[in-house]
Amino acid sequence: MNNNLPDDALEVFTTCPPLGSDGGKSQLEQLIDVARWSEEHGCKGMLVFSDNSQLDAWLLSQVVIQNTRALCPLIAIQPIYMHPYTVAKTLTSIGHLYNRRFYLNMVAGGFKNDLIALNDTTPHDQRYDRLIEYTQIIQKLLEGSGPVSFAGEFYKVDKLKLAPPLAPELFPGIFVSGSSDAGVSAARAIGAVAIKYPKPASEEEIHAGDSLECGIRVGIITRPDAEEAWRIAMTRFPEDRKGQLTRQLASKVSDSVWHHQLTELETKRDGNPYWMVPFQNYKTMCPYLVGSYEEVAEEMSRYFSAGFRRVILDVPPGSEDLAHTFEAFNLAMQPVH
């Protein structure tokens, strides 16, 4: 393990490779590689996202468990895909079989066309109201205090029992998107970590001292020398007119607050490592930080000081990239003298 961060200082998650990514290997081989790299460098877990175009997130998470010793899947949970009882039952079953903790990334929406295809016409803010009820049922079932009865606007269960019980130390960490007011309210209601697709650190709201736990999702390309980092970044994410048009189309059909917020941001190379080109060219779903260890560390330290203590990284293309990223993280976490 190359991560020298204090255990309670920062939790870092990577992201699983998407279906169809060009890595010269099968989806299974890519997933196993990223899972092992993540564990090797001390990551807490890996985001396994879920939408209509991807492989089943539960099956992918089982592959992660079977090929690592302690890495925790951060699995995206979309209410329209399954009943909350099924989520709780799957978690307690996996806990019983593998003794592995999960994190849940509670997803209120997703791609609008996916929702339409599934005949989910629930408005944006009401989807968060539904998500609160959905998550509360899962939490009550997993707490194991007895049969669960719940009567809400969207869900009702009566004396519902869960067996076998989930070991208390395996109770899942819960994340939810916190880029909209509805998302922040949902995070507070269910005691979740609010995850943002961040603006530059200087423009972010300060959450330090707030009871709301927060995190960010961001890609990082860093090297000892800034020029080298930018050379790698430009090679990895060249300008792509087709991708830009796809992003514009996606923005028009999306009701996601974070998607519109990021679309409106501009990339500025005035010494700031914050870089939007990969997002604008539809190559990633998050902003990037690019630069030397010191430059990236300075930006990350501002996020940390603002109260963001969870980081979900973009898909790492190799173990080396994670090693460089943690060099910047370790620098960012050093106390200021």
C-alpha positions in Angstrom: 0.0 0.0 0.0 1.5 3.3 -1.1 -1.1 5.5 0.5 0.4 7.2 3.6 -2.7 9.2 4.4 -4.1 8.9 7.9 -7.0 6.4 7.9 -9.6 9.0 8.9 -8.2 11.9 6.9 -9.5 11.0 3.4 -11.4 8.3 1.6 -10.5 7.8 -2.1 -12.5 5.8 -4.6 -11.7 5.0 -8.2 -14.3 4.2 -10.9 -14.7 1.0 -12.8 -14.0 1.0 -16.6 -17.2 1.4 -18.7 -18.5 -1.1 -21.1 -16.8 -0.6 -24.5 -13.8 1.2 -23.2 -10.7 0.7 -25.4 -8.1 -0.9 -23.3 -7.0 -3.8 -25.5 -8.4 -6.2 -22.9 -11.8 -7.7 -22.1 -14.2 -5.9 -19.8 -13.5 -8.5 -17.1 -9.7 -8.1 -17.4 -9.9 -4.3 -17.2 -12.2 -4.4 -14.2 -9.9 -6.8 -12.3 -6.9 -4.6 -13.1 -8.4 -1.4 -11.9 -9.7 -3.1 -8.8 -6.3 -4.5 -7.9 -4.5 -1.2 -8.7 -7.0 0.6 -6.5 -6.4 -1.7 -3.5 -2.6 -1.6 -4.1 -2.6 2.2 -3.7 -4.8 2.3 -0.6 -8.1 3.3 -2.1 -11.2 2.7 0.0 -13.3 1.5 -2.8 -14.5 1.7 -6.4 -17.5 3.3 -8.0 -19.6 0.9 -10.0 -22.1 2.9 -11.9 -25.4 1.8 -13.3 -27.4 2.8 -16.3 -29.3 1.1 -19.2 -26.1 0.8 -21.4 -23.8 -0.8 -18.8 -23.3 -4.3 -17.4 -25.2 -5.2 -14.2 -23.5 -3.3 -11.3 -24.1 -6.1 -8.8 -22.3 -8.7 -10.9 -19.4 -6.2 -11.5 -19.2 -5.6 -7.8 -19.0 -9.3 -7.1 -16.0 -9.5 -9.5 -14.4 -6.7 -7.5 -14.9 -8.6 -4.2 -13.6 -11.9 -5.6 -10.4 -10.3 -6.9 -9.5 -8.0 -3.9 -9.0 -8.5 -0.2 -10.7 -5.4 1.2 -11.8 -3.0 -1.6 -15.4 -1.8 -1.1 -17.7 -1.5 -4.1 -19.5 1.9 -4.2 -22.5 0.6 -6.2 -24.9 3.0 -7.9 -28.5 2.3 -6.8 -31.3 3.4 -9.0 -34.7 3.0 -7.4 -36.5 2.2 -10.6 -34.3 -0.8 -11.2 -35.3 -2.8 -8.0 -37.4 -2.7 -4.8 -35.5 -1.5 -1.7 -36.0 -4.9 -0.1 -34.0 -6.4 -3.0 -31.1 -4.0 -2.3 -31.1 -4.9 1.4 -31.4 -8.6 0.7 -28.5 -8.5 -1.7 -26.3 -6.6 0.7 -26.9 -8.9 3.6 -26.4 -11.9 1.4 -23.1 -10.6 0.1 -22.1 -9.7 3.6 -22.9 -13.1 4.8 -20.9 -14.8 2.0 -17.9 -12.5 1.6 -17.8 -10.4 4.8 -17.2 -7.3 2.7 -18.7 -3.8 3.2 -20.4 -1.9 0.4 -21.0 1.8 -0.1 -24.2 2.9 -1.8 -24.3 5.7 -4.3 -28.0 6.6 -4.3 -29.0 7.8 -7.8 -32.2 9.9 -8.1 -32.3 10.0 -11.8 -29.7 9.1 -14.4 -29.9 9.7 -18.2 -33.3 11.1 -19.1 -33.7 8.8 -22.1 -33.1 5.8 -19.8 -35.9 7.0 -17.5 -38.3 7.6 -20.4 -37.5 4.1 -21.7 -38.5 2.7 -18.3 -41.6 4.9 -18.2 -40.4 6.9 -15.2 -41.8 10.4 -15.7 -41.2 11.5 -12.0 -40.0 15.2 -12.0 -36.4 15.9 -10.8 -37.1 17.1 -7.3 -39.7 14.4 -6.6 -37.2 11.8 -7.6 -35.1 12.9 -4.6 -38.2 12.7 -2.4 -38.7 9.1 -3.6 -35.0 8.4 -3.1 -35.3 9.5 0.6 -38.1 7.0 1.2 -36.3 4.3 -0.7 -33.0 4.7 1.3 -34.8 4.9 4.6 -36.4 1.5 4.0 -33.0 0.0 3.1 -31.5 1.6 6.2 -34.2 0.3 8.5 -34.0 -3.2 7.1 -30.2 -3.3 7.5 -30.3 -2.0 11.0 -31.9 -5.2 12.0 -34.0 -3.9 14.9 -37.1 -5.9 13.9 -39.8 -6.1 11.2 -40.0 -2.8 9.2 -43.3 -1.0 8.5 -43.2 2.1 6.4 -45.9 4.2 4.7 -44.8 7.0 2.4 -45.8 8.7 -0.7 -43.9 6.3 -3.0 -43.3 3.1 -0.9 -45.2 1.1 1.6 -44.1 -2.1 3.5 -45.7 -3.9 6.4 -43.8 -5.9 9.0 -41.1 -6.7 6.5 -38.3 -8.9 7.8 -34.7 -9.3 6.5 -32.7 -12.4 7.0 -29.9 -13.1 7.7 -29.1 -9.9 9.6 -26.3 -7.7 8.4 -23.2 -7.5 10.7 -23.1 -4.0 12.2 -19.6 -3.4 10.9 -20.8 -4.0 7.3 -23.5 -1.4 7.4 -23.0 0.5 4.1 -21.7 4.0 3.7 -24.2 6.1 1.7 -23.5 8.7 -0.9 -25.9 10.9 -2.9 -25.4 13.5 -5.6 -25.2 16.9 -3.9 -25.0 19.4 -6.8 -28.7 20.5 -6.5 -30.6 21.8 -3.6 -32.8 18.7 -3.7 -29.8 16.5 -3.6 -28.3 18.3 -0.6 -31.7 18.1 1.2 -31.8 14.4 0.5 -28.3 13.9 1.8 -29.2 15.6 5.1 -32.4 13.6 5.4 -30.7 10.2 5.1 -27.4 11.0 6.7 -25.5 10.6 3.4 -22.3 12.0 2.0 -23.1 14.7 -0.6 -21.0 14.2 -3.7 -20.4 17.1 -6.0 -18.9 17.5 -9.5 -16.9 20.4 -8.3 -16.3 23.9 -9.6 -12.7 25.2 -9.2 -11.9 25.1 -5.5 -11.9 28.9 -5.2 -15.6 28.9 -6.2 -16.8 26.1 -4.0 -19.0 26.7 -1.0 -17.3 26.1 2.4 -18.6 23.1 4.2 -16.0 22.8 6.9 -17.7 22.6 10.3 -21.0 21.7 8.6 -22.7 18.5 9.8 -23.2 17.6 6.1 -20.3 15.4 5.0 -19.2 16.2 1.4 -17.0 14.8 -1.4 -16.1 15.4 -5.0 -15.8 13.4 -8.2 -12.8 14.5 -10.3 -10.2 13.1 -12.6 -6.5 13.8 -11.9 -3.4 13.8 -14.2 -0.3 14.8 -12.3 3.4 14.4 -12.6 6.5 15.9 -10.9 6.6 18.4 -13.8 3.5 20.4 -15.0 4.6 20.3 -18.6 4.8 16.5 -18.6 1.3 16.3 -17.0 -0.2 18.6 -19.6 1.5 16.7 -22.4 -0.1 13.5 -21.1 -3.5 15.2 -20.7 -3.5 16.6 -24.2 -2.6 13.2 -25.7 -5.2 11.4 -23.7 -8.0 13.8 -24.3 -7.5 15.6 -27.7 -10.1 18.0 -29.0 -13.0 16.1 -30.6 -15.7 17.9 -32.5 -18.0 14.9 -32.6 -17.7 14.5 -28.8 -18.5 18.2 -28.4 -21.7 17.9 -30.4 -22.6 14.8 -28.4 -22.1 16.7 -25.1 -24.3 19.6 -26.4 -27.0 17.1 -27.3 -26.8 15.4 -23.9 -27.1 18.7 -22.2 -30.3 19.5 -24.0 -32.0 16.3 -23.0 -30.7 16.2 -19.4 -32.5 17.6 -16.4 -29.4 17.0 -14.2 -28.3 20.1 -12.3 -24.7 19.1 -12.1 -24.6 18.4 -15.9 -25.8 21.9 -16.7 -23.5 23.4 -14.1 -20.4 21.8 -15.6 -21.6 22.5 -19.2 -21.6 26.2 -18.4 -18.1 26.2 -17.0 -15.2 27.2 -19.2 -11.7 25.8 -19.3 -9.1 28.4 -18.3 -5.4 27.6 -18.5 -4.3 30.7 -16.4 -2.1 28.5 -14.1 -5.1 26.8 -12.6 -5.1 23.0 -12.9 -8.9 22.8 -13.3 -9.6 21.5 -16.8 -13.0 20.9 -18.5 -11.9 19.7 -22.0 -12.4 15.9 -21.3 -16.0 16.7 -20.1 -16.7 19.1 -22.9 -15.6 16.5 -25.5 -17.8 13.8 -23.9 -14.8 11.7 -22.8 -15.5 11.8 -19.1 -18.4 12.8 -16.8 -16.3 14.9 -14.4 -13.8 17.8 -14.4 -10.1 17.2 -14.3 -7.1 18.6 -12.4 -3.9 18.7 -14.4 -0.5 19.9 -13.3 2.6 19.2 -11.1 2.3 17.5 -7.8 2.5 20.9 -6.1 -0.2 22.5 -8.3 -2.7 19.7 -8.0 -1.9 19.4 -4.2 -2.6 23.1 -3.8 -6.0 22.8 -5.5 -6.9 19.7 -3.6 -5.9 21.2 -0.2 -8.5 24.0 -0.9 -11.2 21.3 -1.5 -10.1 19.6 1.7 -10.1 22.9 3.7 -13.7 23.5 2.3 -14.8 20.3 3.9 -14.6 17.8 1.1 -13.1 14.6 2.5 -14.2 12.0 0.0 -12.8 11.8 -3.5 -14.1 9.7 -6.4 -11.5 9.5 -9.1 -12.2 8.9 -12.8 -11.2 5.6 -14.3 -7.4 5.2 -13.9 -5.7 4.1 -17.1 -2.9 2.4 -15.2 -1.4 1.8 -11.8 1.2 4.5 -12.4 -1.5 7.2 -12.6 -2.7 6.3 -9.2 0.8 6.4 -7.8 1.2 9.9 -9.1 -2.2 11.0 -7.8 -1.4 9.8 -4.3 1.9 11.7 -4.4 -0.2 14.9 -4.8 -2.7 13.8 -2.2 0.0 13.1 0.4 1.4 16.6 -0.3 -2.0 18.2 0.0 -2.7 16.6 3.4 0.6 17.8 4.9 0.0 20.3 7.8 0.7 23.9 7.0 3.6 25.3 9.1 
